[in-house]
Amino acid sequence: MVELVFLAPLLTGAIAFFLPRTSGRPLLVITGFIHLLLSLILWIRRPTALFPSYFAVTPEGLLSLLVISLLFFLISIYTTAYLKEADIQSENIFTGSMLLFLSTMTMVTLSDHIMVMWIAIEATTLASAPLIYTHRSAASLEATWKYVLICSVGIALALLGSVLIDLSMGVGGVDVPVAFSSLTEVAQRLDPLWLKTGFVFILVGYGTKMGLAPMHTWLPDAHSEAPSPASALLSGVLLNCAYLGIFKTNKIMQAAGLGNFSGNILIVFGLASMLAAATFIIRQTEYKRLLAYSSIENMGIIAFGTGIGGLGAYGAVLCLIHHSLIKSALFLSSGNILMGYGSRLIEKTGNLAKLMPKTFVAFFGGFVGIAGMPPFGIFLGELLIILGAFRSGHYWGVGLFILSICVIFAGFANHVMKIAFGGTGVDIQTKEIPNMVWPQLALLFTSIVLFFWMPGTLYQTIINALKYSG
């Protein structure tokens, strides 16, 4: 049952490559619905995997899986309408790659063996690369190669880190399966030197895929060149998968009593990412790259909160969930803007509130949410991270954290106001398609609902995921 969740999209993805050009559209929605249904069954029943040495239903994996499944289902509905309007020649490759991408990301969330996790994260790179090259332009080719090369180097470092953690077992005289759950239980007996070294390599390696600075350089190009549905998956889901590898390794560090070591490194990388994003957002000229740098900022926020631990770690998980919902809505809305204005440049847009009012509601609502304002959940997550930082005595860190958020908000707001209300002389002829608007609104509505009311089972799952987090 557990393995079926990622085998189902693997099968349909392989089939999609051989279907006629437009026949893969309904397959996206059908697979997305089946995947969501299977994920909900997993959430309710939480069964044992057929291969328990390699796969397991863990609290942090379930959280990521449910977010992935909901996002893909709504994005697939948007994509069917998007493909009717967009000029994508190799549509079967696009739909097949999206389904394979879903399969590999699902495999990441269910992986418990440290090497299976590495294989799954590497597979996400291979499955998603064709999505970036969809438009077959020189810029998209450059972005694809940059994505593949930089992320592959990062994944190679993560492999070395995984081997070093395995080595910490041998030096410490520990004989258990090389699985995150097993290693966490015996963390006190692992050799601390090799464990620390392994964590550094894993953080740098998976941090490259997560988009942490200074390893983030592939992300703006890839998100800018990929079609909007692919960008939504890359930002809303792929970054979470890379974070999951870091999160599980950090749990081992916490259980081993090395939480201060791993936490301080996460705080440094988190602040570096936020400062890098603030620098580039202020003078950004393209709205899709603007959203990409916003993702770097949010990954920095999540890394910072995870490093703080305790209340900050809880806030980081909230930011992780709500960032996926809101950023996906923003990238889907950017697809509507690109179709309407025919340009990714901010200066060639404007008057969105009048020309595309439904898209404006989704885009502006997404901006309010991603900027950390209520009634969206990122507000609560950031507030808890700040409170956690003050309680743990990280005064300089939280000062830079707040400064970065303020600078990014000012820069982001300036660009959004130009898109929404500026350029009053701009005129376009476009029709807003309902299936290209309501998925974004559904994502934003979900974030608002979770801000006011969180189901008890969701809260308990988050608490269980944060065991050993201080």
N, C-alpha and C positions, 0 to 999 in steps of 0.2 A: 504493500500500500504506500509506504513512504517513498520508495524508489519510483513508483508510478507517476508521482507528481512531476518529476523532471523527464521521465521517459516519454510521457504523452506529447509534450511539445517537441521533443527530439524527433519523434516519428512523424508528426504532422509537418514539421519544418523540412525534413528530408523529402516528403511528398510534394511540398509546395514548389520546390525547385523544378519539378517536372510537369507542373500544371501549365495550362495556357496563361497568357499574360495577366488577365484580370480575374482568373478563377481563384486566386489565393486570398482575395479580400474577405469573403465569408469565412474562410478557414481561420483567419486571424481572430475573428470575433468568437467563433465556435470554440476554438482552442482556449481563448482567453476565459470564456465562461466555464468550460470544463476545469481549467486550472484553478479558477477561483473557487469552484465547488469542492474540488479535491483539497484545496488549502483550508477551507472552512471545516471539512471533515477531519483533517489533521489537527486543526486547532481544538476541536471538540473532543476527539477520541485520543489523540496523542499516542498512536500505536508504536510498537517496536519495529525497527527496520528489518528487512530481510537479511541485510548484511550489517549487523550492529557494530562490527569492528571499524566500519568505514562511514556509516551514516547514522544519525541520531536526531530525534526531535528535541531540540534544546530551546529554552525560553528566548534567547537572543535570536536564534535561527527562525523561530516561529514569528517573532515580531517582523523581521525583515521579509519573510515569505509572504505574510499577509499584505504588507505594503506593496511588494512586487506584484502580487496577483491582482489586487484592486487596481493599481496603476495600469498594468498591462491591459486589463479588460476595458477600462475607459479609453486608454490610448488607442486600442484596436478599433473601437467605434469611431473615434476621430479619424484614424488612418484610412478607413474605408471611404470616407467622404473626401479626405485629403488626396488620395490617389486618383479620384475621379477628376480633380481639378489640376493636379500637378502633372508635369510632363516628365514621367519617369519611364524610360524605355525598358529597362530590365526589372520590371515590377515583380516577376517571380523570384528573382534573386533577393530583392528587398524584403518581400514577405517571408521567404524562407529563412533569411538571415535574422529577421526579427524573432521568429519562432525558435530558432536555435539559440539566439541570445537569451530568450526567456528560459530555455532549458538549462543553459549553463549557469545563469544567475540563480535559478532554483537549486541547482546542485550545490552551489556555494553555501546557501542557507542551511542545507541539510547535511553538509559534510562535517564529520567529527574528527576523522583521521587527519593529521596535520599535512600529510602529503596529498591526500585527496582534495583537501581545501586548496592547496597550491595548484594542482592540476585544473580544478574547476575555475579558479580565478584566471589562469592562463587561457583557458578555453573561452572565457568571456571576451578576451582580446581578439581572438581569431574569429569569433562569431560576429562581433560588432564592427570589425574593420570594414567589411563591404558596405555597411550602412553609411559610413562617413564618405565613401567614394561613390555614392549613388549618382551624383550629378556629372561624374566623369570629366570634371574640369581640372586645369592645372593646379588650382588652389586646393581642391578637394584631394587630389593625389598627394600633394605635399603634406596636407594635414593628416592623411591616412598613414603615410610613411613615418611621420613624426610620432603619431600615436603608437604605431606598432613598435618602432625602434625604442622609444623612450620607455614605454611600458614593459617591453621585453627585458630591457636592462634592469628595470626595477624588479620584475618577477624573478630574474636570475639572482638578485641579491636576497629576495625573500626565500628562494630555495636554499641558499647558503645559510640563512638564518634558521630555517627549519632543520637543516642537518646539524647545526650547532646545538639546537635545543635537544635533538636526539642524542647528541654527544654528551650533553649534561646528564642524561640518564645513565650512560655507561660509566662516567666518572663518579657519579653519585651512587653507583651500585643499585640502580632501580630497574626492575624488570616488569614493565607494564606495557600495554598497547600504546603506540605513539598517537594517541587521540587526545584532543583538548580536555575532554571530561576526565580521563584517567590521569593526565599530567597535572591537572588542577588539584586532584585529590592527594597526590604524592609530591606536591610542589616543594614542600619543606625539605625533602630528601634530595632534590636535584642540586647539582653543582652550581653555586651562584655565579661564578665567573663566566662559565659557558652560557648560562641562562641569560645573563646581562648582555653578553655579546650577541647571542642569537636574537634577543629582542630588538637591539639596535638595527640589525640587518633587516629584520622583518618590518620594523617601522619605516625604514627608508624605502624598502622594496614595495610593500603594499601602500605606503604613503604616496609613492609615485602614482599609483593607479587611483588613489583616493583624491589626488590633486592638492596635496600639501606643498607649500613653498619650502624650498626652492625647486622642487621636482615637478612643478605644476605646468611647465611650459607647453605641454601637448594639449592641455585642456581647452584653452580659448579657441585655438584653430579648429579642433575637432568638433566642438559644439557649434561653432559658427558655420562650418561647411556641411554638417550633416542635416538632412531633412528634419523638420521640427519634431515629428514623432520619435525619431531616433535620438534627437537631442534631449527630449523629455526622459527617455529611458536612460541615456548616458548619465544625465545629471541627477535624476530622481532615484535611480535604482543602482546603477553600476558603482557609483561612488560609495554607496552603502555596503555593497558586497566587499569592496576592498577594506572598508572600515571594520567589517566583521572579523577579518583575519587579525587586525590589530587589536580589536576589542577582546577576542578570545585569548590572544597571547598576553595581553595586559592582565587578564584574570589570573593567569598562571603566575605572573610576577607578583600580583597582590597576595595570592595564596602563599607564595614563597617568602613573604615578608620584605619584598623588594619594591613595594609600591611607591616609595619616595623616588627611587631611581627612575622608574618608568614614567611616573607622573610628571616629574620635572622636565623630562625630554618631551613629553606630549604637550606640556604647557608652552615650551619654547617653539616647537613646530606650529602649534596652534596660533600663537601671537604673530609669528613670522608670516603665516598665511593671511591673517587678517590685515596686517600692515601692507603686504604686497597687493592684496585686493584693493585696499583703500587708495594706494598710489595709482593704480591703473583705472579704477572706476571714475575718478574725478575727470579725467581728460579722454574718456572713451568716446569713439565716434560711431560704433555699430551697436545696435541694441541686442543682438544675439551674443556678441562678445561681452557686453555689459552683464547679461545674465550669467555667462560663464564665469566671469570674475566674482559675481555674487555667490556662485557655488563654491569657489575657492574660499571666500570669506566664511561661508557657513560650515564648510569642512574644518576650517580653523576654529570656529566656535565650538564645534563638537569635540575636536581634539583637546581644546583647552578645558572644557567641562569634564571630559574623561580623565584628564590629568589631575584635576582638582579632587575628584572622587567625592563620595558621599552625596550630598545634595547637588553638587555640580554635575556628577555623573548622571543623576536622575534627570536633571535639566538637559544634559547632552542627548539622552535618548529621546526626550520630547522634541528637541530641535531636529533630531534625525528623522523622526516620523513626519513632523509638520513640514520640514524642508522638502521632503519627497513630494508631498501633496501639493504644496504651493509652487515649487519651482517647476514641476511638471506642467501645472496649469499655465505658468508664465511662458514656457517654451512652446506649448501648443498655441497660445494666443499670439506669440511672435510669428508662427506660421501663417496665421490669418493676416497679420500686418504685412508680412512679406508678399503674400499673394495680392493684397490690396494696393500696396505702393510700389511693388516691384523693385525694392532696394532694401539693403540691410543698414544703410546709413541713416543715422538719426536726423540729420539735416534735411533729408528728402522725405521725411514723414511730417505729421502734424495734423491738428484738428481731428484726432481720432475720435473724440467724444461725439462729434457731429457726424462724421462720415461712416464710422463703424461703431455705433453705440453699444451693441451687445458685446463685441470684442473689447471695447473700452471698459465695460463693467468687469470683465474677467481679468483684463490686464492690470487695471488700476487696483482692483481688489487684491490681485497677486502681489503688487508692489507694496500695498499696505501690510499684507501678511509677512512678506519676506523682509520688510524693514523692521519687523519686530514690534508691531503695534497691535493692540487688542482690536477686535475679539479673535485674533488668530493665535494658535498655540505656540509659535516661536517666541512671542512676548513672554509667556510663562516660563518657557525653557531658559531664555536668556536671563530672566529675573532670578531664577533658582541658581543658575551658574554664578551670577554676581554675588548672591547671598552666600553661596558655598565658598567662593573665593575669599570673601571678607571673614567668614567664620574660621577658615583655615590659615588666615594670616598672609595671604598672597596679595598684599596691598599694591605693590608695583605692577604686578601682573594684571590685576583687575583694573588699575588705572589705564594701562595701555589698551585693555579690552574695551573699556567704555569709550576711550578716545577714538579707537578705530571704528567702532559702531557709529559714532556721531559723524565722523568724516565720510564714511560710506553712505550713510543716510542722506547727507547733504548732496553728495555727488549723484547718487541714484535719483533722488527727488528732482534735481535739476534736469536730468535727461528725460525722466518720465513726464514732467510738465511740458517739455517741448513736444514730445510725441502726442500727448493727450490734448493740449490746448494751443500749442504754437503753430506756426505755419498756416495761418488762416487762409492764405491764397491757394493752398493745395486742394486739388480736386481729384477724385478717383471714381471709377465706375466698377463697383463690385457688389456682389450679393452675399450676405452673411448666411451661411448654411447652418441650420440648427444643430446638426451632428458635429459641427466644427466649433460649437460654442458651449453647449450644455455639458460636455465632459469636464471642461475647465471649471464651470460653475459647481459641478458635483464635487470636484476635488476640494475647492475652496470651502464649500458647505461642510464637507467632512471635517476639515480643520477647525471650523467654527464650532461644530457640535462637540468635538473632542476637547475644545477649550472649556466649554461649560459643563460637559458631562463625560466622564470616562468610565466605561463598564468595569465592574469589579474584576473580571477575569483578565482584562487588559492591564489594569493596574498591578495585579498580582504577578502577571507574567514579567512586567518590567522589573518589579522588585526581585523576582527570582533570577532574572538576567544579571542584576547588579550585585549578586552575592560576591563577597570579597572586595567590593569596590570602596570600602571604607565608610 
